[in-house]
């Protein structure tokens, strides 16, 4: 392979990664970030919606279930899940100020749009 082909291949890879990063929803970063939501530690996403996980502490986050809950229901669970389930191990992200209102809104929209 020529040096020119190698450089062009590398540039194509960088361009593809940049395009993917621009399309990646900001909430997905919250979903996997250790110091924020870190939802991936307990929940699974539908295939192709984010990183694969075998976590099963919390329920699978599937689109049908999210739409049944509705945006207000999803928001309430993220903000303070103990309101609906006093025995939950899920942290109260709003009450403990782990996530701010904008971040919670981003997660709500991400989860509500899941397939």
Secondary structure, 3 states (H helix, E strand, C coil): CCHHHHHHHHHHHHHHHHHHHHHCCHHHHHHHCCCCCCHHHCCCECCCCCCCCCCCCCCCECHHHHHHHHHHHHHHHHHHHHHCCCCCCCCCCCCCCCCCHHHHHHHHHHHHCCC
